Amino acid sequence: MSNAEKPRRRPSPDPVAVLRGHRAAVSDTCFHPTLPLLFSGAADGELRVWDTASHRTVSSIWAHGGAAGVYSIAAGAGLGNMIVSQGRDGLCKGWVIEEAGLSRRPIFTISTSTYHFCKLSLVKVPCSAHGIQSGLSCSNSDTEPHRVLTGENAGSRDANPAGATQEYEQGSSSDGQNILAIAGQESSEIELWDIKSSRKIMCLPQRCSANVTVHPTKQRGLCMAVQAFIPCESGGYINILSSYEDGSTLWWDVRKPGSPLSSVKYHSESALSIAIDGLCTGGISGGADSKIAMFTLDHQKGTFSLRNEIEIERSGITGIAIRPDNKITATAGWDHRIRVYNYSKGNALAVLKYHSATCNAVAFSHDCKLMASCSADTTVALWELYPPKTPSKVDIATEEVEK
């Protein structure tokens, strides 16, 4: 077959906008849950806010010292008009979005004394506003408070949540809005912090209950990625997925802080990134090897199940995101590429080749219409990929009738 007769691959799509303004590598990016705003943090400590409609900078502040830089940023519906930044200076800070942009001073500063490469995680819940629109259900999400056992009462591996006498009650909803999870001061451990009080709530594994000779995480090396979530089946208790330097991933329930529920090793080298889907029933992980693992979580048994294993041409996945509607997922790679996959089937949909240096993170907007990628090339790219279909008048009328 001649070259002219060979079927041509569809060319890689271009970004709809490229946001320029950072003067250093962009480490992380995230969307505001309700406003048309995008946040990005760079290695020189700058935190920027962008208008996703005009593609212009709304505000810029120096959030962390230049030597430390902004390593991670997070926004969520439970935080309202506040975002959290994490620097490699051992600090996490909260910033309020004002009319003139970000507040010049943080409204809180948490001194975690952690210096590592693991990005913080806010607590994810399956019953977000988007989940309700998608027909997802969670039996007690609006009434059951989420609970985190404190160090004094969480020593038993078989702690009974109903019988705990000193539970840490966080508000009256299970959205986990005031909790963040990070790799600990001891870098193989995970810590949960209360944002409001700037207080460390607990450490996983809990040191008093972990056998020194058989430590669940120390032999696994550094904690490289963490994702906190509240599955419907947990009765409001926080669960955590953590990935490690040796390629393993652990699943924790705060009711059993001494040891993980389950552990798997999907990667032959360091597991660098992990994301959980909108239902909190599965996720995807990437690492320093040339493999992407898609898995499901069996909440009844507390076990992982590998459902798809994808081999990639070039190794190194530093960031992963799953779109809120669970339709597609994207990875950020060392090879300057963003790879897009069908989340349910695992088949490749696109390889985006705009960036000219390592891609550090990828994020989806909560309405699923935009995706953002950031890179060491100092840019943030905005993409429109497989946007969700706008419901027709007939669909809306049908939904009203079903209600």
N, C-alpha and C positions, 0 to 999 in steps of 0.2 A: 504494500500500500504506500503510495507516495505521501509526502508531507502534506500536500494539499488535501488529500483524502482522509487523513487521520482526523478523528473527532477532536475538536478543540475543547480544552477545559475552559469553563467560565472564568474570566479574570477575577482576581481578588478585588473586592469592593474597596473603595476609598473612604476615609472618614468624612463625615459631613462637616466637621470642623476640627481644627487643630488649635489648642489653647497654648499660647506662648507667653512667657513672662517670668517663669522660674529661671534662676541662674545656676541651679545645681540639679543633680539627679532627683527626679520625683519618686518618692518612696511609696506613697499610698494615695488612694483617691476613694471618695464615697459620695453618694447623692443624699440630699436632704429628703426625708420621707414624704413631705407634702409640698414644699416650695420648689420652684424651678432653679435650684442651686446645686452646684457641685463643689466639693472641697478637695483640695490637694495639698500634700505636705512634702517638703523637700529636704534634702540632706544638709542644707545650710541653715535649717531652723525656720524657714518661711512657711507660713500657712496661708493659703489663698482661697478665696471664695469666688466662684465664677457664676455668671448668669447663663443658664443653658439655652436661653432663647436668643439673647444678643451675642453670646460667646465672648463677653467682656468680663474683666476683673471687677468684682463688686467691692472687695476689701482684701487687704493683705496685712499680716502682722508677723512679727518675729516671735514665734511661740516657744521655741527651745533654743538653747545656746548653739552657736554655729558649729562647734566641735561635736556636739551630740546630734543635732538635727532632729527633724520630725520623722519618726519611723513608722508610726501608724496613726490613723484617724478613724473615728467611728461616729455615726449618727443613727438614731433610731426613733421610732414613733413615741416611745416612752420618755425620751429625753426632751421632747418638744423642741423649743428653739435653742438647743444647746448641742454642741459637739464636744467630743473628747479627743485630745491629742496625746500621743505617747512619744517621748524622746528617749534617746539612749543616754540621757543624763539621770536616769532613775526616777523620772517624774511623769505622772499623768495629770493633765490639766483639762479643766472644763471651760468652754468659751460660749458666751451668749451671742446670738445673732440679733443685732440691733438694727435700727433704721439706717444708720450710717455704716453698717458692716459689723464685723466682729468686735466684741469688747476688747479694749486695749489691755485690760488686766483679766486674768483668769478668775472665775467665780469660785473655783476650788483648785487646790494643788495636792495631789497625793504623792508622798515620797515613798515609793515602793522599794528603792534601793536595788532595783533589778537592772542589769546591764547585759543585754542579750540581743538576739535577732528574731525573737518571737513576738508577733504582733498581738495586741490585746484583742479580746472578744467581748462584745456585749452579749447579753442573753437573748437567744432567738426563740420565738414561740411559733407554733404552727397555726394559731388562730388569729392571725393579723387581719387587718381590714381587707387586704387583698385575698386572704384565704377565705373569708366569708363570702366575698363576691364570687369566688371560684367554686362555691358549694362545699367547702371543707367544713368539718364539724369537730368540735372538741367538747366533750360532755360537760366539763365543769370549769371552762376557762374563764368565765366571767365572774365566778363566785368563789373559786378555791384560791386562797392565798398561796403564793409560792414560799417555800420555807428552806432555810439553810441552817443546818445544825452547826452550832458553835463548837469551838475546840473543847469546851468543858463537858459536853454531853454526847459528842459524836465518836467516842472511842471505840465502841463495839462495832465489829464488822457486820453484825446482824441487827443493827439498831432498828427498833420498831418506831416508825414515824408517828403512829397513833399514841404511843406511850412516852414519847420524848417530853421531858418536863421543862426543858429550857430551849425552845425553838426560837430561832430568829425570824420574827414575822416581818415581812417586807411589804407594807401597804396592804391593800385589799384586793389586789389583782395579781394574776400570775404572769405579768409581762416582764418581770425581772428588770424593770427600768432603772433601778439603782444599784445594780451589781455589774462588776466587770471581772473578767478572768484573764490572768496573765501568767507567763512562766515566772517562777518564784525566784527569790533571792538565792536559794539553792536551785540552780538552773535546771535540774531534772524534775523539779516539783511544780505544781500549779497552785496559784493562790487566788482566792476570791476576795474582792474588796468591795466594801459598801461606799458608794460615791458620796452620799449625803454626809456621812460621818467621817469619811476618809480613814476608815478603820478596816483592818484585815479581819475577815470573818473566819476563814479556815484555810488549811493547806492540804493538798492531796499529793501523796499519801500523808495521812496524819501521822506525825512523827512518833507520838506516844504509842500508837497501835501498830506501827510498821516494825516488823522484826528486823533488827539491824543486820543480821547475817543474810537475810533474804529480802533486801530492799526492792520494792516493786519497780522502781524507775531508775535508780542510780546507775545500774549497769547498762542502761539504754542510752546514756549520754544526755546531751542537751535536749530540752523540749524546744522543738522548732516551730510548732503550730498548735493552736488551741481553738476550739469552738465550743461555746457554752449554749445550751438549749434546754427547753422544758417540754418534753414529750407529753402528749395527752395521758399516756399510761402511767406517768410518774406521780400523779396526784398533786402536781404543782412543785415537785422537787427538781432542782437543777441537775442536769446531766452534763457531762463534758467529754469531748473527744480531744485527745492530745497525741501529737505525733513527735517522734524522737529521732535522734541522730543515727541510731542503728537501723532505721527504716520501719520501725514498729509503730502501731497506733493502738492506744488504750481507750477504753470506754469506762467512764466513772459515773457513779451515782453518789451524791453527797450523803446519802443515808448509810453508805458503806465506805467511809473515807480511808480505811486502812489498806485496801487493795482494790484494783479495778474489777469491774464486772467481767470484762473480757479483753483479750488482746490478740492482735493479728500482726503479721509482718508481710505487707504487700510490696515493699520496696527493698531492693538489694543495697541501696545507699540511703543517705539521710532523707527522711520524709519531710519536705519543706513546706507543704501547704495542704490545707484541708477545708472543705466546705460541706455544710449539711443542707439538705433541700428544704423547701417550704413546708413540707408535711412533717419534718423531723423524723422521717422513716428511713433515710438513707443519705448517702453523700458520695463525695469524690475526693481522691487524694492524689497528690503529685509529689515527686521528689527529685533528687539529684541524678537518679537513673533515667532511663528512657521509657518509663512506664507510667500510665495513668490508670488508677484503679477506681472503678465504680462499685459501690457496695450497698447492701441494705442492712438495716438494724432490726433484729427480732427482739422487740421489747418484752415479750413474755419470757424468753430464755436468756436475754441479755447477751446475745451473740451477734457477731458479724457474719455476713454471707456475701462473698464476691460474686457479682453478677456480670461484670464486664472488665476486661483487661485490654487496654489499648497501648500498642507499641508506637512510639513516635520516633521520627528520624534522628532528632538531636535531643540530647538529654538536658534536664534542668527545667523544672516547673516551679516558679516562685510564688505564683498567686493563682487562685481559683475562685470563681463565682458561679452560682446557679441562679438563673432568673427566677423571680418570685413565683411565676406561673409554672415552674418546673419543666418548661418546654426545652430550653437550651442551656448549655453550660459553656463557659469559656475559661481558658487557661493562659497565663502569662509566662513566657519562656525566656531562658537565657539566650536563645538564638534570635532574639529580637522579634519573635512571632507571637501573635495571638491566635490560638486555635479554638474553633467553635464546634461544638458537638450537639447532636440530638441527645438530650439527657436520658430519655427512656430507652432508646435503642443503642446509643453509643456510637453511631456512625458519624464520621466527620462531615461537617457542613461547609466550613471555610477555613482558610489560613490567611490571616491578615498580616500584611507585610509593610506597614507604614514605618514603624519605628526603626531607628538606626543603632540602637543599643539595647542592653538587657531590659526586658519588660518586667516591671516589679509588681504590678497589681492590675486587677480588672474588676469592674463593678457594674451592676445593672441598676437602672432607675426603678423605683417602686411601681410605676405604671407600665413597666416592661418595654417602653418605647425607645430608650437610649441605653447604650453601653459606653463606658469610659475605660480607657487603658492609659497607664502611665509608664514612663520609661526613664532610664538613666540618660536619655538624650535630652532631658529637661522639658519635654513636651507632654501634654495630655491630649489624647485623641478621643473624639466623640463619634460614635457609630450608630447607625440605624440598621438593625439586623432582624429580619423576620418579625416585624412588629405585630403585636396581637391584633386580631381582627376587631374592628369596632362593631359592637352589637347592633343589629338592625332593629327597626321599630317592632318588627314581628317578634324577634327574640326577647325584647324588653317586655312586650305585652304577654308573651308566654310565661316569662318569669313571674310577672305580677299575678297571673292566674294561678300558677303553681303555689305561690305564697298563700 
